[in-house]
Amino acid sequence: MTPLELTLTGAHVLMPDARLSDGSLSIGDGIIQATEQGRQIDLSGYLVLPGIVDLHGDGFERHLAPRRGAMKQMDEGVISAEAEFAANGITTAVMAQFFSWEGGLRAPEYAAQVFQAMKAVKNRTATDLIPQLRFETHMLDDYEGLAERVSDWDVPYVVFNDHLPHDRLAAGKKPPRLTGQALKAGRNPDLHWQMLKDMHARAEVVPAAVAALAADLAARGVRLGSHDDRTAQDRETWKARGVSICEFPETAEAAEAARAAGDPVILGSPNVVRGGSHKGNASAVDLIAMGLCDALASDYHYPSPRRAAVMLGKSGVLDFGDAWELVSSGPARVLGLSDRGRLKPGLRADLVILEADNHRVAATLSGGVVSYMSGDVTTRFVS
């Protein structure tokens, strides 16, 4: 893929100091340049913003497996998912894949296929695709050799989850929808029920196993996060294990504990767009207003990061530039990606062009390569 050499003029450009300013932006060799490059493109009526860095998204499942057994060429599913990323202004996408006892599209063997497919298309996508492994902590039989598999899959980011319904299991009650869940995973419901009880019964072994696995992964340079922290103690426990990223805390208490410890907090942009959590957890808008958010992620809905940033700016919770940083430079910092997230000479030419009046995505460029373009803006580039 050959990056464009262009100078974009006439647009409102989000500067590194988070201000929208009239000016030009030049790109060449895949990076933002300090001097004029190539021909000029008049983008009057548009905004030029840093490309969205999506820290956690699992909405790609429908692309890779639209129907059970229907798509054998998973590589093509990844390419299809990339098209949706680009259409929503995402230039770096963390694809969050479960490694879970839930089976089906979240099964360990399925995760291996997803990561292999991502490796296979690495040189065919403009969008920078980063795999994330979401590991269910009570899968004790899968700990041995997992760190080596993570390395083989080129996974730089692992998040620890625990979705077992412990309260119901402790009370000896079957979880709701157990039969449907079992059948979806291809298991006999009675065997599935017994598996859940067995994992719950071994819970006391989990903390030591997690600590050892976290240490092994950290030694390999893998970034580590915890998911759905609920209390300050939850966050402190994960912090002690070297797991620094606090992903989707369920309460202000957990988010405050992360902030006090200097740990980055990731919130879900659909929570912002909906006006609250669909599970009744803490409001992302409230946490953002309290200064308890470092980055917003798509979670399960790829249009939401852009929409959340726009809504935060329009509502006055944040200035627009500060709101956009939650989907660009903020997540880039969490991932340690110092080469992107701002429109500054020397950084990657990752940018999204929005229509100024309605904030719809007109074009997306990743590394100076067009990954999406539609509508009237197209004529300005090709004429």
C-alpha positions, 0 to 999 in steps of 0.5 A: 500500500502506497501512502498518499502525498497531499496537503489538506487545506481549508478544514478545521484541524484538531491541533496537538493542544486540543484546539480546532484551528483553521490551517493545513495538514500535510502528509507523506511517506505515511507520516504527518509532514512539517512542510507542504506535500504533493497537491492540495485538497480543499477540505472546506466544510470538513473537520480533520481529526486524529484517527480513532484508536479503539482500545477494546472492541468485540463487535467483529464476531458477526463478520467472522461468523455470520452463521454457524459454520457458514464462513470457513475463510476467516481471513475474509471476515477480518477484512470485512471487519476492517471495512467497518472500523474504517467507516467509523473513523477507526485507524487502530483497532484492538480486536478483543477475542474471548478465551472462555468456557462459554464455548462457541465463538468464545472457545479457546480453539476459536480464539486460536483461529481468530488470531491466526487469521489476524496474522494472515491479513496483517499486510493486507489491511490499512487499519492497524489491527491489534489482537487482545485475549480476554482470558477467563480466570477460572479455566485452570486447565488452560493455564499451562502453556498459555503464555507461550501461545500468547507469544505465538499468536503475537498478542500484546494485550491480555485482559482477565475476566471472570463471568462465572455466576458465582452467587448462583453457583454458591447457592446451588442454583442454575444460572438463567439461560444455562440450557441455551448457553450449553447448546450454543457451546455444543455441550450437554446442559448437564455437563455444562452445569457440572463444569460451572460448578467444578470451576466455582469449587476451585476458586481458591486456587485461582488467585495464585494461578492468575498471579503467576500467569500475569508475571509470565505475561508481563515478563514477555512484554504483554500489557495486562488489564482487568475487566469489570472491577467493582470495588477498590479492593478489586483494583488493588488486588489486580494492581498487586499482580502487575495488572495496571489497566482498569477496563470498564470499572462497574463503580466510581469506587473502582475507577477512583482507586485506579486513578489514585494508583495511577492506572488508566481507566477505560470506559465504554463509549456505548455507555455515553451514547445510551446515557448510561450502562445497559447493565446498571453500572456506573454512568460513563458520563458521570465518571468522565465529568469526575475526571475518571476516564483516560480512554473510551472504547467501542466495546460492542458498537463501532460507531460509538467512539465518534458519537460519544466524543461528539456528544460530550463536546456538544453537551459541555461535559468536555470541550470538543478537543478534550473529548476527542482525545478520549478516543485518540491520544488517550487510548494511544497512551494507554497502549504505549503507542507514542507514534499516533493519536495526535496530528503532529509532524513525525507521527503516523498519518492516521486521521479521520475527516468528518463533515463539519455540520453533522460529524459524519465520517467522510474519509479515514486514512491510516498510515497515509493510506485511504481505508474509507472514503464516501460521498462528496469528499471523494470528488475533491480527492479524485478531481 
